[in-house]
Amino acid sequence: MQLSLIDLIGILGVIIIIIGYMLLQLGKMDASDLSFSVLNTFGAFLIIISLLYDWNLASFIMEFTWMMISLYGILKYYKRKKREENAVKNDGEED
């Protein structure tokens, strides 16, 4: 069996998602960390690229959903960060 570049891209996506999940389970990363959501988004994106060349609807639905949830995690991270910055800014103004 010879792997194509597209296969390697999909495999890299799988490895990235597995690394993120492994780091989460080992306590080296928190689910609310930006890096966790970025790893999942990027990994799912790479898998989607491979699926566009070797179509599988069920896998596409899974990876697309995984990527959308991870993008939501990124958005949530930045909203929380902005709230924290505003809270610190407002605390500084009261002094």
Order of alpha helices (4+ residues) and beta strands (2+ residues): alpha-alpha-alpha
